[in-house]
Structure formats: structure tokens, C-alpha cells
Amino acid sequence: MQDYSLILASIFFACILTIVPFPDGTAEFRPEWIAMVAFYWAAFKPDRFGISAAWMCGLLLDVMDGTFLGMQAFTVAAIAYVALVMQHRLSKYPFSYQSVIVFLTVGIHLTAVHWLQGLFSVVSGGYSYLIPALSSGLLWTVVALLLMSLQHGLKH
């Protein structure tokens, strides 16, 4: 039961961090908090957090961002799928390698969302939409260590 409470609390705080305003000129550096939390729980607690939970987190992200329902839900579920497939290897990898994997999966998530938004509306050109993938990869170690310490702190 404690695991579920921690998972829900971390998703709640990820939502808060997603909607909190950033100072002018720095909003494009906002990490993909919900994607990182979904990746963490799918990789390190797959018995408690799976693809359907990630899908619901993505739907929540769709509602918060005002995008078409299901667009980000699909891509966050894909992130959870990658984490589930790699779960046994991820725990053995150093955080630097995990950060690269998070950067790549979040980058694919953002590219898919950008492409889908282009199908339904006009989006800006360039690759600036990938900047959150870089900041997510850079912050991965901090997020993973924080969630790990909270998870292990509840057990003891």
C-alpha cells in the first residue's frame, strides 16, 4: 500500500512541476517530469506501475497541456513499455547510461507528440521541442536517486 501512495504522490508532484510557471525564456528547458516518473516506476516497480498506469498519466498530461486526448497518453505508455522491456538491464547500468536512455526515450516521445501535433495543427519548425529531452536526461540521476531514497525510506 505504501508503494501505491508513493507512486501517486510522485505523479502528483510531477504534475505540479509540469504546470508551475517557469521564468521568461526558460520554459523551453522544462523537463518532462511525468515521462521521467513513469519511466522510473515502470522500470523499478513494474509490479505496481505498468503500461496502463502510464497511459493514465499521459491522459492527465493531455488534459493539463490541452492537447488531443490520447496523443501524449500513447507516447507515455510507449516510454513505460521501453522501461518494462529494459527493466532487468537498467538496474545494472550506471546512472550516466540510464540518463542517455531517458534522453532518447523522452526525445522519441517529444518527436512523436510534435509530429502528431503537426498532423492536427500548425507547429513551429526547428528542433527546439527536443530541449526538454536534454534537460530530462540531465536531471535523471537526481530524480532517480530521490525516488529511490523515498522508496527505500518507506521500507525501513
PAZAPA-4460 file (N, C-alpha, C; in steps of 0.05 Angstrom, whole numbers, plus 32768, in hexadecimal, padded with zeros to 4 digits):
% residues 156
    n_x    n_y    n_z   ca_x   ca_y   ca_z    c_x    c_y    c_z   seq   type   mol
   8010   7FE8   8000   8000   8000   8000   8011   8019   8000     1      M     A
   8028   8018   800E   803A   802F   800F   8045   8035   7FF3     2      Q     A
   804A   8020   7FE4   8055   8024   7FC9   8041   8034   7FB8     3      D     A
   8027   802D   7FBA   8013   803B   7FAA   8011   8058   7FB3     4      Y     A
   8013   805D   7FCD   8012   8079   7FD7   802A   8089   7FCD     5      S     A
   8042   807D   7FCC   8059   808B   7FC2   8057   8090   7FA4     6      L     A
   804D   807C   7F96   804A   8080   7F79   8036   8096   7F73     7      I     A
   801F   8096   7F81   800C   80AC   7F7D   8017   80C7   7F85     8      L     A
   8025   80C8   7F9B   8031   80E1   7FA4   8046   80EB   7F90     9      A     A
   8056   80D9   7F85   806A   80E2   7F71   805D   80EB   7F57    10      S     A
   8047   80DF   7F4F   8039   80E8   7F37   802C   8103   7F3D    11      I     A
   8021   8107   7F55   8016   8120   7F5C   802B   8137   7F5B    12      F     A
   8042   8132   7F67   8057   8146   7F66   8062   814B   7F4A    13      F     A
   8063   8135   7F3A   806B   8139   7F1E   8057   814B   7F0F    14      A     A
   803D   8147   7F15   8029   8158   7F09   802C   8175   7F12    15      C     A
   8032   8179   7F2B   8036   8195   7F36   804E   81A1   7F27    16      I     A
   8064   8192   7F25   807C   819D   7F18   8077   81A2   7EFB    17      L     A
   8065   8193   7EEF   805E   8197   7ED3   804F   81B1   7ECE    18      T     A
   803E   81B9   7EE0   802D   81D0   7EDC   8037   81EA   7EE9    19      I     A
   804B   81E7   7EFB   8056   81FF   7F08   8064   8210   7EF3    20      V     A
   805E   822B   7EF4   806A   823C   7EDF   8088   823F   7EE3    21      P     A
   8096   823F   7ECD   80B3   8244   7ECD   80B8   8261   7EC7    22      F     A
   80CF   826C   7ECF   80D5   8288   7EC7   80D6   828B   7EA9    23      P     A
   80D2   82A4   7EA0   80D3   82A9   7E83   80ED   82A0   7E77    24      D     A
   80EB   8293   7E60   8103   828A   7E51   810E   826F   7E5A    25      G     A
   8103   8264   7E6F   810D   824A   7E79   80F8   8233   7E76    26      T     A
   80E0   823A   7E6D   80CB   8226   7E6C   80D2   820F   7E59    27      A     A
   80E2   8215   7E44   80E8   81FF   7E31   80FB   81EB   7E3D    28      E     A
   8107   81F1   7E54   811A   81DE   7E62   810C   81CD   7E76    29      F     A
   80F2   81CF   7E78   80E2   81C0   7E8C   80E5   81A2   7E86    30      R     A
   80EE   8192   7E99   80EF   8175   7E95   80D4   8168   7E93    31      P     A
   80D3   8151   7E87   80BA   8142   7E85   80B7   8131   7E9F    32      E     A
   80AC   813E   7EB4   80AB   8132   7ECE   809A   8118   7ECE    33      W     A
   8083   8119   7EC2   8071   8102   7EC2   807E   80EB   7EB3    34      I     A
   808B   80F1   7E9D   8098   80DB   7E8E   80AE   80CF   7E9E    35      A     A
   80BE   80DF   7EAD   80D3   80D4   7EBE   80C8   80C3   7ED4    36      M     A
   80B3   80CC   7EE2   80A7   80BD   7EF8   809C   80A3   7EED    37      V     A
   808E   80A4   7ED6   8083   808C   7ECA   8099   8078   7EC3    38      A     A
   80AF   8082   7EB8   80C6   8071   7EB1   80D1   8064   7ECA    39      F     A
   80D5   8074   7EDF   80E0   8069   7EF8   80CF   8053   7F03    40      Y     A
   80B5   8058   7F07   80A4   8044   7F14   80A0   802B   7F02    41      W     A
   809F   802F   7EE8   809C   8018   7ED6   80B6   8007   7ED7    42      A     A
   80CD   8014   7EDA   80E6   8005   7EDA   80EC   7FF8   7EF5    43      A     A
   80E6   8006   7F0B   80EE   7FFC   7F25   80D8   7FF1   7F37    44      F     A
   80BF   7FF5   7F2E   80A8   7FE9   7F3D   8094   7FDF   7F28    45      K     A
   809C   7FCD   7F17   8089   7FC5   7F01   8070   7FB6   7F0B    46      P     A
   8072   7FAB   7F23   805B   7F9D   7F2E   8046   7FB1   7F39    47      D     A
   804D   7FCA   7F3C   803B   7FDE   7F47   8033   7FF3   7F32    48      R     A
   8044   7FF6   7F1D   8040   800B   7F09   8046   7FFF   7EEE    49      F     A
   8032   7FFF   7EDC   8035   7FF3   7EC2   802D   8006   7EAC    50      G     A
   8027   7FFA   7E96   8020   800A   7E7E   8006   8018   7E81    51      I     A
   7FF2   800B   7E8E   7FD8   8018   7E92   7FDA   802F   7EA5    52      S     A
   7FEA   802D   7EBA   7FEE   8044   7ECC   7FFC   805B   7EBD    53      A     A
   8010   8054   7EAC   801D   8069   7E9D   800A   8076   7E89    54      A     A
   7FF8   8066   7E7E   7FE3   8071   7E6C   7FD2   8085   7E7A    55      W     A
   7FCA   807F   7E93   7FBA   8092   7EA2   7FCA   80AB   7EA9    56      M     A
   7FE4   80A8   7EAF   7FF5   80C0   7EB3   7FF6   80D1   7E9A    57      C     A
   7FF8   80C4   7E83   7FF9   80D2   7E6A   7FDE   80E1   7E64    58      G     A
   7FC8   80D4   7E6B   7FAE   80E1   7E68   7FAD   80FA   7E7A    59      L     A
   7FB7   80F7   7E92   7FB8   810E   7EA4   7FC9   8125   7E98    60      L     A
   7FDF   811D   7E8C   7FF1   8130   7E7F   7FE2   813D   7E67    61      L     A
   7FD3   812E   7E58   7FC3   8139   7E42   7FAF   814E   7E4C    62      D     A
   7FA2   8148   7E62   7F8F   815B   7E6E   7F9D   8174   7E77    63      V     A
   7FB4   8171   7E85   7FC3   8188   7E8F   7FCE   819A   7E78    64      M     A
   7FD7   818D   7E63   7FE3   819C   7E4C   7FCE   81A6   7E38    65      D     A
   7FB6   819B   7E3A   7FA1   81A3   7E27   7FA5   8197   7E0B    66      G     A
   7FB3   8180   7E0A   7FB7   8173   7DF0   7FA0   815F   7DEB    67      T     A
   7FA0   8154   7DD3   7F8B   8140   7DCD   7F8E   8128   7DE0    68      F     A
   7F78   811F   7DEB   7F78   8109   7DFE   7F84   80F0   7DF0    69      L     A
   7F96   80E4   7DFE   7FA3   80CB   7DF4   7FBD   80CF   7DE6    70      G     A
   7FC3   80E8   7DDE   7FDC   80ED   7DD0   7FF5   80E8   7DE2    71      M     A
   7FF6   80F5   7DF9   800C   80F0   7E0B   8008   80D7   7E1B    72      Q     A
   7FF0   80CE   7E1E   7FEB   80B5   7E2C   7FF9   809E   7E1D    73      A     A
   7FF6   809E   7E03   8003   8089   7DF3   8022   808A   7DF7    74      F     A
   802D   80A2   7DF6   804A   80A3   7DF7   8055   809E   7E13    75      T     A
   8047   80A6   7E28   8050   80A0   7E43   804D   8081   7E48    76      V     A
   8039   8075   7E3D   8036   8058   7E3F   804D   804A   7E30    77      A     A
   8056   8056   7E1A   806D   804B   7E0B   8086   804D   7E1C    78      A     A
   8089   8063   7E2A   80A0   8067   7E3C   80A0   8051   7E51    79      I     A
   8089   804C   7E5D   8086   8037   7E71   808D   801B   7E65    80      A     A
   8085   8017   7E4C   808B   7FFE   7E3F   80A9   7FFA   7E3C    81      Y     A
   80B7   800F   7E34   80D4   800D   7E31   80E1   8007   7E4C    82      V     A
   80D7   8015   7E61   80E2   8010   7E7C   80DC   7FF4   7E85    83      A     A
   80C4   7FE9   7E7F   80BE   7FCE   7E87   80CF   7FB9   7E79    84      L     A
   80D4   7FBE   7E5F   80E4   7FAC   7E50   8101   7FAC   7E5A    85      V     A
   810B   7FC3   7E63   8126   7FC6   7E6B   812A   7FC4   7E8A    86      M     A
   8116   7FBD   7E98   8117   7FBF   7EB6   812D   7FB0   7EC2    87      Q     A
   8133   7F98   7EB9   8148   7F88   7EC5   8164   7F93   7EC0    88      H     A
   8167   7F9F   7EA8   8181   7FAA   7EA1   8185   7FC5   7EAE    89      R     A
   8170   7FD5   7EB0   8172   7FF0   7EBB   817E   7FF1   7ED7    90      L     A
   8176   7FDF   7EE8   8180   7FDF   7F03   819E   7FDA   7F05    91      S     A
   81A9   7FCE   7EF0   81C6   7FC8   7EEF   81D6   7FDE   7EE2    92      K     A
   81C9   7FF0   7ED3   81D6   8005   7EC5   81DD   801C   7ED8    93      Y     A
   81F3   802A   7ED4   81F8   8042   7EE4   81E4   8058   7EDC    94      P     A
   81E2   806C   7EEE   81CF   8082   7EE9   81D5   8091   7ECF    95      F     A
   81EE   8093   7EC8   81F5   80A1   7EAF   81E9   8093   7E97    96      S     A
   81EA   8079   7E96   81DE   806A   7E80   81BF   806C   7E82    97      Y     A
   81B4   806A   7E9A   8197   806D   7E9D   818E   8089   7E93    98      Q     A
   819E   809D   7E98   8198   80B8   7E8E   8196   80B9   7E70    99      S     A
   81A8   80AC   7E63   81A7   80AB   7E45   818E   809D   7E3C   100      V     A
   8186   8087   7E49   816E   8079   7E42   8155   808B   7E46   101      I     A
   8155   8099   7E5D   813F   80AC   7E62   813E   80C2   7E4E   102      V     A
   8155   80CD   7E47   8157   80E2   7E32   814B   80D7   7E18   103      F     A
   8153   80C0   7E10   8149   80B5   7DF6   812B   80AF   7DF7   104      L     A
   8122   80A2   7E0D   8105   809C   7E0D   80F4   80B5   7E10   105      T     A
   80FC   80C8   7E1F   80ED   80E1   7E21   80EF   80F1   7E07   106      V     A
   8106   80EF   7DFA   8109   80FC   7DDF   80F6   80EF   7DCB   107      G     A
   80F3   80D5   7DCB   80E0   80C7   7DB9   80C4   80CF   7DC0   108      I     A
   80BE   80D1   7DDA   80A3   80D9   7DE4   809D   80F5   7DD9   109      H     A
   80B0   8108   7DDC   80AB   8124   7DD3   80A9   8125   7DB5   110      L     A
   80B9   8116   7DA7   80B8   8115   7D89   809D   810B   7D80   111      T     A
   8093   80F6   7D8D   8079   80EB   7D85   8062   80FF   7D8B   112      A     A
   8063   810C   7DA2   804F   8120   7DA9   8051   8137   7D95   113      V     A
   8069   8140   7D8F   806D   8156   7D7B   8062   814E   7D60   114      H     A
   8067   8136   7D57   805D   812D   7D3E   803F   812B   7D3D   115      W     A
   8033   8120   7D53   8016   811E   7D54   8009   813A   7D55   116      L     A
   8015   814D   7D64   800B   8168   7D64   800C   8174   7D48   117      Q     A
   8020   816E   7D39   8023   8178   7D1E   800D   816D   7D0C   118      G     A
   8003   8155   7D12   7FED   814A   7D02   7FD3   8159   7D06   119      L     A
   7FCF   8162   7D1F   7FB6   816E   7D26   7FB6   818D   7D27   120      F     A
   7FCE   8199   7D28   7FCF   81B6   7D29   7FEB   81BE   7D1F   121      S     A
   7FEF   81D8   7D1F   8009   81E3   7D16   801C   81E4   7D2E   122      V     A
   8034   81DA   7D2A   8048   81DB   7D3F   8060   81E9   7D35   123      V     A
   8071   81F3   7D47   8089   8201   7D3F   809D   81EE   7D34   124      S     A
   80AE   81F8   7D23   80C4   81E8   7D18   80DB   81E7   7D2B   125      G     A
   80F0   81D8   7D23   8108   81D6   7D33   8106   81BF   7D47   126      G     A
   811B   81BD   7D56   811E   81A7   7D69   811D   81B0   7D86   127      Y     A
   8114   81C8   7D8B   8113   81D2   7DA6   8101   81C2   7DB8   128      S     A
   80EE   81B3   7DAC   80DC   81A3   7DBC   80EB   818C   7DCA   129      Y     A
   8104   8186   7DC2   8113   8171   7DCE   8123   817A   7DE7   130      L     A
   8124   8193   7DEC   8133   819D   7E03   812A   8191   7E1E   131      I     A
   8110   818D   7E22   8107   817F   7E3B   8113   8162   7E3D   132      P     A
   8118   8155   7E27   8124   813B   7E28   8140   813C   7E34   133      A     A
   814F   8151   7E2C   816A   8155   7E37   8169   815B   7E54   134      L     A
   8157   816D   7E5D   8156   8173   7E79   814B   815C   7E89   135      S     A
   813A   814B   7E7E   8131   8133   7E8C   8148   811F   7E8F   136      S     A
   8158   811C   7E7B   816F   810A   7E7D   8183   8114   7E91   137      G     A
   8187   812E   7E92   819A   813A   7EA5   8190   8137   7EC2   138      L     A
   8176   8139   7EC6   816A   8138   7EE1   8163   811B   7EEA   139      L     A
   8166   8108   7ED8   815E   80ED   7EDE   816B   80E2   7EF8   140      W     A
   8185   80E6   7EFB   8193   80DC   7F12   8186   80E6   7F2C   141      T     A
   8180   8100   7F2D   8175   810D   7F44   8159   8101   7F4A   142      V     A
   8149   80FF   7F35   812D   80F4   7F38   812E   80D7   7F41   143      V     A
   813F   80C7   7F35   8141   80AB   7F3B   814B   80A7   7F58   144      A     A
   815F   80B6   7F60   816A   80B3   7F7B   8155   80BC   7F90   145      L     A
   8147   80D1   7F8A   8132   80DB   7F9C   811C   80C6   7F9F   146      L     A
   8112   80BB   7F89   80FD   80A7   7F8B   8106   808E   7F98   147      L     A
   811F   8086   7F93   812B   806E   7FA0   812D   8072   7FBE   148      M     A
   8137   808A   7FC6   8139   808E   7FE3   811E   808F   7FF1   149      S     A
   810A   809B   7FE3   80F0   809B   7FEF   80E4   807F   7FF0   150      L     A
   80E9   806F   7FDC   80DF   8054   7FDB   80EC   8043   7FF0   151      Q     A
   8106   8045   7FF3   8114   8035   8008   810F   8040   8024   152      H     A
   810A   805A   8026   8104   8066   8040   80EA   805D   804C   153      G     A
   80D6   8057   803A   80BC   804D   8043   80BE   8030   804D   154      L     A
   80D1   8021   8042   80D3   8005   804A   80DF   8002   8065   155      K     A
   80F0   8015   806D   80FE   8013   8087   80F1   8022   809D   156      H     A
***
